[in-house]
């Protein structure tokens, strides 16, 4: 497979003007900005706070992320898929945002009410009234912001505004060293303020893209009815896709303790930057496939070349310099997180195969295969992590992540070889 790297200025210009790559680059640039802010955020936190405080705060943030993800209800994928073809764009956007906000509040209250059951280590959220209120507010804001970033702007093919919106994340870097006296609570507040600022900025950016838009809470039954089945299927798939990212930090803190969670979380965050290549390119592929379904096969091949070229470069870089990168957080992170980071890097290859396949099925409005892909991956990863963590520690989590993605991608490969095609004729 030729990598298709631009060889001169004209080819580079053509490459950058291609909507598939242009939107993918802006999404990745946004991810780099977000990850870069996260990198320095956790670097500062690791330097100024104890490992126990970092571990506790990272678990609270993971819980917030899990709830905000569950609150999306598949609307982020539906916005990308249906915005290009619907005339009632305002009603579609507002209905999705309103329902997601209500559902976020309900899920947050349920989580806090039963926190002693599913995560006793985070009972401080219920015991501290101020933290309780902030947790509700930050989680709801995170849900709405995720819909703007992953749904509205990608659906409009205006991912440059995703980058502008992500600049608000830089604020947390300035705040976190100022709240050291508050311990883990200071880390969480610094992190949680970001979604609120990003959401407010996002409203103005939507108006710039779509001047007819009015941010009014509303629920249009017709809109909900039209996208319900597609949203529900992708909601189930999205839950399965994201569960490992949010469940594993909580599982680690409950089994191995706060200190091990800190070592795991840093490696996990760095590897997540690597996974952003297939994740975000697939989002661009979904948008392009929705605009031009007849070009899906050709667009997919270009996306695959793009993804695996960047992954190869990134993996080699982390193998060579990953220990030095972790060393910036402290010597203990380089010692305890490096092997895990290398294993997580390997998983990016089968993960990319799974992401591309799922995107093709979403363009075709087939949700069952997507549910199977991410459902099996989540089950194998979570169960494998629990079993291997007890005997192997953090390394067991990485092995389970590789195995979960590898087994599923292998099954996809068998299916594609049998059908001898990626997409339907």
Phi, psi and omega per residue, in radians:
X1 nan 2.099 3.098
X2 -1.225 2.464 -3.094
X3 -1.353 -0.403 3.073
X4 1.188 0.621 3.128
X5 -1.319 2.294 3.131
X6 -0.983 2.343 -3.044
X7 -1.808 -0.241 3.124
X8 -2.630 3.127 -3.062
X9 -1.100 -0.693 -3.133
X10 -1.147 -0.736 3.113
X11 -1.153 -0.657 3.110
X12 -1.124 -0.750 3.134
X13 -1.108 -0.750 3.113
X14 -1.118 -0.691 3.123
X15 -1.084 -0.797 -3.094
X16 -1.258 -0.439 3.120
X17 -1.486 -0.201 3.086
X18 -1.167 2.136 -3.087
X19 -0.953 -0.641 3.136
X20 -1.033 -0.879 -3.086
X21 -1.365 -0.654 3.136
X22 -1.027 -0.868 3.141
X23 -1.196 -0.620 3.100
X24 -1.125 -0.734 3.136
X25 -1.118 -0.749 3.127
X26 -1.143 -0.654 3.096
X27 -1.144 -0.714 3.121
X28 -1.246 -0.635 3.068
X29 -1.100 -0.686 3.073
X30 -1.121 -0.725 3.119
X31 -1.134 -0.691 3.115
X32 -1.128 -0.722 3.098
X33 -1.074 -0.815 3.126
X34 -1.117 -0.819 -3.137
X35 -1.170 -0.660 3.101
X36 -1.100 -0.756 3.073
X37 -1.096 -0.714 3.106
X38 -1.139 -0.690 3.120
X39 -1.032 -0.901 -3.120
X40 -1.231 -0.549 3.087
X41 -1.059 -0.888 -3.129
X42 -1.290 -0.465 3.050
X43 -1.118 -0.807 3.107
X44 -1.135 -0.760 3.135
X45 -1.059 -0.733 -3.137
X46 -1.146 -0.524 -3.130
X47 -1.401 -0.629 -3.028
X48 -1.722 -0.365 -3.085
X49 -2.027 2.785 3.108
X50 -1.298 2.829 3.129
X51 -1.104 -0.574 3.115
X52 -1.156 -0.700 3.116
X53 -1.178 -0.704 3.091
X54 -1.116 -0.742 3.141
X55 -1.114 -0.766 3.142
X56 -1.146 -0.792 -3.141
X57 -1.111 -0.703 -3.138
X58 -1.136 -0.595 3.105
X59 -1.215 -0.692 3.094
X60 -1.127 -0.734 3.117
X61 -1.127 -0.673 3.099
X62 -1.113 -0.687 3.108
X63 -1.130 -0.727 3.092
X64 -1.084 -0.751 3.126
X65 -1.128 -0.664 3.127
X66 -1.102 -0.806 -3.126
X67 -1.153 -0.749 -3.140
X68 -1.124 -0.602 3.084
X69 -1.165 -0.764 3.127
X70 -1.123 -0.456 -3.101
X71 -1.358 -0.189 -3.099
X72 -1.233 -0.494 3.076
X73 1.011 0.415 -3.139
X74 1.370 0.048 -3.094
X75 -1.220 -0.457 3.116
X76 -1.102 -0.752 3.107
X77 -1.221 -0.687 -3.139
X78 -1.129 -0.654 3.104
X79 -1.101 -0.720 3.113
X80 -1.155 -0.711 -3.051
X81 -1.333 -0.618 -2.980
X82 -1.845 -0.347 3.120
X83 -0.982 -0.707 -3.117
X84 -1.098 -0.453 -3.009
X85 -1.939 0.004 -3.104
X86 -1.846 2.507 3.077
X87 -1.496 -0.558 -3.099
X88 -1.510 1.048 -3.064
X89 -1.130 -0.695 -3.124
X90 -1.089 -0.802 -3.138
X91 -1.122 -0.663 3.133
X92 -1.117 -0.827 -3.121
X93 -1.119 -0.877 -3.084
X94 -1.146 -0.664 3.127
X95 -1.105 -0.750 3.141
X96 -1.140 -0.772 -3.140
X97 -1.130 -0.751 -3.093
X98 -1.145 -0.829 -3.126
X99 -1.126 -0.712 3.137
X100 -1.103 -0.696 3.128
X101 -1.102 -0.814 -3.141
X102 -1.086 -0.780 -3.118
X103 -1.147 -0.597 3.111
X104 -1.099 -0.778 3.112
X105 -1.061 -0.757 -3.123
X106 -1.116 -0.811 -3.120
X107 -1.129 -0.671 -3.141
X108 -1.098 -0.773 3.136
X109 -1.138 -0.675 3.104
X110 -1.139 -0.734 3.138
X111 -1.074 -0.810 -3.103
X112 -1.191 -0.653 -3.141
X113 -1.098 -0.603 -3.106
X114 -1.925 0.417 -3.033
X115 -1.125 -0.479 3.124
X116 -1.227 -0.257 -3.129
X117 -1.590 -0.924 -3.037
X118 -1.623 -0.276 3.070
X119 -2.806 1.344 -3.107
X120 -1.005 -0.491 -3.116
X121 -1.125 -0.320 -3.118
X122 -1.834 0.323 -3.121
X123 -1.069 -0.292 3.112
X124 -1.036 -0.471 3.137
X125 -1.090 -0.695 -3.135
X126 -1.413 -0.533 -3.079
X127 -1.328 -0.535 -3.136
X128 -1.732 1.922 -3.052
X129 -1.083 -0.683 -3.131
X130 -1.161 -0.758 3.097
X131 -1.117 -0.637 3.109
X132 -1.027 -0.850 -3.127
X133 -1.136 -0.733 3.136
X134 -1.161 -0.636 3.123
X135 -1.097 -0.727 3.101
X136 -1.113 -0.828 -3.097
X137 -1.139 -0.859 -3.102
X138 -1.113 -0.668 -3.112
X139 -1.181 -0.744 3.115
X140 -1.100 -0.756 3.130
X141 -1.112 -0.670 3.123
X142 -1.102 -0.663 3.129
X143 -1.109 -0.819 -3.118
X144 -1.171 -0.694 3.131
X145 -1.135 -0.685 3.118
X146 -1.107 -0.615 3.090
X147 -1.186 -0.676 3.092
X148 -1.114 -0.855 -3.049
X149 -1.226 -0.930 -3.035
X150 -1.480 -0.203 -3.096
X151 -2.061 -1.090 -3.003
X152 -1.139 -0.967 -3.048
X153 -1.227 -0.611 3.075
X154 -1.207 -0.690 3.112
X155 -1.107 -0.602 3.091
X156 -1.434 -0.083 -3.076
X157 1.041 0.654 3.114
X158 -2.114 1.019 -3.061
X159 -1.260 -0.180 3.050
X160 -1.096 -0.471 3.110
X161 -1.352 -0.387 3.006
X162 -1.108 -0.705 3.117
X163 -1.124 -0.786 3.130
X164 -1.052 -0.737 -3.120
X165 -1.140 -0.615 -3.098
X166 -1.257 -0.233 3.117
X167 -1.097 -0.479 3.124
X168 -1.047 -0.388 -3.122
X169 -1.124 -0.475 -3.101
X170 -1.062 -0.363 -3.112
X171 -1.071 -0.602 -3.075
X172 -1.111 -0.480 3.137
X173 -1.146 -0.628 -3.125
X174 -1.294 -0.593 -3.038
X175 -1.375 -0.713 -2.955
X176 -1.008 -0.674 3.131
X177 -1.282 -0.202 -3.117
X178 -1.516 -0.174 -3.053
X179 -2.031 0.448 -3.107
X180 -1.013 -0.610 -3.097
X181 -1.089 -0.344 -3.104
X182 -1.656 0.046 3.065
X183 1.128 -2.450 -3.113
X184 -1.032 -0.558 3.111
X185 -1.080 -0.665 3.126
X186 -1.151 -0.662 3.085
X187 -1.108 -0.784 -3.086
X188 -1.145 -0.756 3.137
X189 -1.097 -0.739 3.115
X190 -1.030 -0.714 -3.125
X191 -1.295 -0.732 -3.012
X192 -1.270 -0.362 3.124
X193 -1.209 -0.438 -3.070
X194 -1.017 -0.851 -3.123
X195 -1.023 -0.598 3.138
X196 -1.135 -0.835 3.125
X197 -1.102 -0.713 -3.117
X198 -1.162 -0.647 -3.130
X199 -1.158 -0.776 3.125
X200 -1.070 -0.783 3.094
X201 -1.087 -0.661 -3.125
X202 -1.078 -0.610 3.117
X203 -1.052 -0.805 -3.137
X204 -1.160 -0.607 3.129
X205 -1.226 -0.633 3.081
X206 -1.108 -0.707 3.110
X207 -1.097 -0.548 3.109
X208 -1.251 -0.639 3.131
X209 -1.334 -0.709 -3.028
X210 -2.338 1.452 -3.032
X211 -0.976 -0.445 -3.124
X212 -1.315 -0.111 -3.074
X213 -1.264 2.440 3.036
X214 -2.261 2.072 -3.094
X215 -1.305 1.327 -3.105
X216 -2.001 2.235 3.074
X217 -1.083 2.136 3.136
X218 -2.802 2.714 3.087
X219 -2.309 1.919 3.121
X220 -1.648 2.032 -3.080
X221 -1.041 -0.672 -3.130
X222 -1.077 -0.710 3.136
X223 -1.148 -0.818 -3.130
X224 -1.073 -0.723 -3.131
X225 -1.096 -0.703 -3.079
X226 -1.187 -0.586 -3.059
X227 -1.875 0.060 -2.982
X228 -1.043 -0.920 -3.055
X229 -1.127 -0.758 3.129
X230 -1.121 -0.757 -3.138
X231 -1.135 -0.743 -3.117
X232 -1.093 -0.781 3.132
X233 -1.089 -0.771 3.135
X234 -1.281 -0.444 3.061
X235 -1.122 -0.833 3.113
X236 -1.087 -0.725 3.127
X237 -1.145 -0.720 -3.119
X238 -1.151 -0.667 3.085
X239 -1.030 -0.844 3.135
X240 -1.105 -0.690 -3.128
X241 -1.122 -0.726 -3.023
X242 -1.584 -0.307 -3.074
X243 -0.905 -0.831 3.141
X244 -1.023 -0.608 -3.100
X245 -1.158 -0.492 -3.084
X246 -1.886 -0.517 -3.131
X247 -1.320 -0.692 -3.049
X248 -1.039 -0.784 3.091
X249 -1.061 -0.658 3.120
X250 -1.196 -0.694 3.122
X251 -1.131 -0.723 -3.116
X252 -1.123 -0.747 -3.102
X253 -1.182 -0.553 -3.140
X254 -1.351 -0.489 -3.087
X255 -1.737 -0.779 -3.032
X256 -1.846 -0.241 3.097
X257 1.755 2.963 -3.037
X258 -1.158 -0.651 -3.098
X259 -1.137 -0.799 3.100
X260 -1.118 -0.570 3.117
X261 -1.105 -0.678 3.121
X262 -1.078 -0.779 3.128
X263 -1.132 -0.705 3.120
X264 -1.160 -0.789 -3.002
X265 -1.120 -0.676 -3.134
X266 -1.147 -0.808 3.109
X267 -1.110 -0.679 3.137
X268 -1.106 -0.733 -3.136
X269 -1.168 -0.691 3.115
X270 -1.157 -0.751 3.133
X271 -1.158 -0.517 3.125
X272 -1.130 -0.569 3.064
X273 -1.081 -0.683 3.101
X274 -1.131 -0.725 -3.124
X275 -1.196 -0.289 -3.136
X276 -1.152 -0.399 3.122
X277 -1.086 -0.994 3.092
X278 -1.216 -0.601 -3.112
X279 -1.098 -0.854 -3.032
X280 -1.395 -0.600 3.054
X281 -1.147 -0.640 3.086
X282 -1.147 -0.604 3.078
X283 -1.123 -0.731 3.076
X284 -1.142 -0.670 3.103
X285 -1.095 -0.678 3.098
X286 -1.107 -0.755 3.132
X287 -1.124 -0.788 -3.135
X288 -1.182 -0.692 3.105
X289 -1.127 -0.573 3.114
X290 -1.255 -0.580 3.102
X291 -1.349 -0.645 -3.092
X292 -2.368 1.339 -3.108
X293 -1.045 -0.535 -3.097
X294 -1.217 -0.328 -3.128
X295 -1.744 0.217 -3.008
X296 -1.053 -0.786 -3.091
X297 -1.066 -0.811 -3.135
X298 -1.149 -0.751 -3.140
X299 -1.115 -0.657 3.136
X300 -1.103 -0.742 3.136
X301 -1.088 -0.699 3.124
X302 -1.177 -0.666 3.127
X303 -1.136 -0.690 3.137
X304 -1.107 -0.789 3.100
X305 -1.018 -0.778 -3.117
X306 -1.084 -0.836 -3.085
X307 -1.096 -0.895 -3.040
X308 -1.259 -0.463 3.034
X309 -1.136 -0.848 -3.138
X310 -1.174 -0.672 3.133
X311 -1.102 -0.740 -3.135
X312 -1.045 -0.788 3.137
X313 -1.106 -0.770 -3.099
X314 -1.170 -0.719 -3.120
X315 -1.123 -0.785 3.108
X316 -1.042 -0.733 3.137
X317 -1.088 -0.730 -3.128
X318 -1.253 -0.605 3.083
X319 -1.121 -0.626 -3.100
X320 -1.448 -0.662 -2.990
X321 -2.135 0.093 -3.095
X322 -1.029 -0.682 -3.121
X323 -1.145 -0.668 3.117
X324 -1.187 -0.637 3.111
X325 -1.110 -0.790 3.114
X326 -1.163 -0.532 -3.137
X327 -1.105 -0.365 3.103
X328 -1.158 -0.453 3.120
X329 -1.424 -0.318 -3.097
X330 2.422 2.651 -3.106
X331 -1.016 -0.603 -3.110
X332 -1.174 -0.500 3.117
X333 -1.277 -0.666 3.107
X334 -1.111 -0.624 -3.119
X335 -1.328 -0.756 -2.975
X336 -1.655 -0.245 -3.039
X337 -1.980 -0.254 -2.991
X338 -1.135 -0.866 -3.128
X339 -1.048 -0.702 3.108
X340 -1.106 -0.733 -3.137
X341 -1.062 -0.734 3.139
X342 -1.101 -0.716 3.124
X343 -1.149 -0.727 3.126
X344 -1.115 -0.581 3.107
X345 -1.095 -0.728 -3.128
X346 -1.049 -0.602 -3.097
X347 -1.173 -0.284 -3.092
X348 -1.137 -0.461 -3.124
X349 -1.206 -1.011 3.090
X350 -1.118 -0.535 3.095
X351 -1.059 -0.702 -3.141
X352 -1.126 -0.707 3.109
X353 -1.062 -0.772 3.132
X354 -1.109 -0.703 -3.116
X355 -1.151 -0.740 3.135
X356 -1.123 -0.800 -3.141
X357 -1.051 -0.783 -3.135
X358 -1.096 -0.662 3.134
X359 -1.124 -0.743 3.116
X360 -1.037 -0.726 -3.140
X361 -1.197 -0.573 3.107
X362 -1.206 -0.692 3.076
X363 -1.055 -0.659 3.131
X364 -1.403 0.022 -3.135
X365 1.077 0.590 3.047
X366 -1.861 2.000 -3.052
X367 -1.766 -0.429 -3.106
X368 -1.038 -0.825 3.113
X369 -1.060 -0.585 3.135
X370 -1.169 -0.712 3.103
X371 -1.092 -0.748 3.133
X372 -1.076 -0.772 -3.103
X373 -1.045 -0.961 -3.057
X374 -1.391 -0.470 3.077
X375 -1.151 -0.805 3.120
X376 -1.153 -0.702 3.130
X377 -1.088 -0.793 -3.135
X378 -1.116 -0.782 -3.112
X379 -1.075 -0.868 -3.118
X380 -1.111 -0.666 -3.107
X381 -1.231 -0.857 -3.073
X382 -1.181 -0.829 3.124
X383 -1.144 -0.742 3.112
X384 -1.109 -0.692 3.124
X385 -1.098 -0.745 -3.129
X386 -1.090 -0.792 -3.094
X387 -1.231 -0.783 -3.082
X388 -1.323 -0.508 -3.136
X389 -1.101 -0.608 -3.105
X390 -1.137 -0.528 -3.094
X391 -1.881 -0.435 -3.036
X392 -2.056 -0.114 -3.112
X393 1.287 -2.520 -3.064
X394 -1.109 -0.571 -3.133
X395 -1.036 -0.584 3.129
X396 -1.056 -0.595 3.116
X397 -1.137 -0.775 3.134
X398 -1.108 -0.747 3.138
X399 -1.099 -0.719 3.132
X400 -1.129 -0.642 3.129
X401 -1.161 -0.734 3.090
X402 -1.135 -0.802 -3.093
X403 -1.120 -0.756 -3.124
X404 -1.045 -0.852 3.139
X405 -1.234 -0.646 -3.105
X406 -1.175 -0.729 3.131
X407 -1.119 -0.762 -3.124
X408 -1.171 -0.762 3.132
X409 -1.132 -0.565 3.072
X410 -1.120 -0.715 3.095
X411 -1.136 -0.671 3.089
X412 -1.098 -0.753 3.126
X413 -1.049 -0.722 3.110
X414 -1.094 -0.744 -3.134
X415 -1.125 -0.766 -3.113
X416 -1.186 -0.618 3.073
X417 -1.144 -0.611 3.135
X418 -1.232 -0.718 -3.126
X419 -1.504 -0.383 3.121
X420 1.063 0.530 3.070
X421 -2.872 2.682 3.105
X422 -1.514 -0.708 -3.030
X423 -2.201 2.790 3.123
X424 -1.253 2.542 3.101
X425 -1.232 nan nan
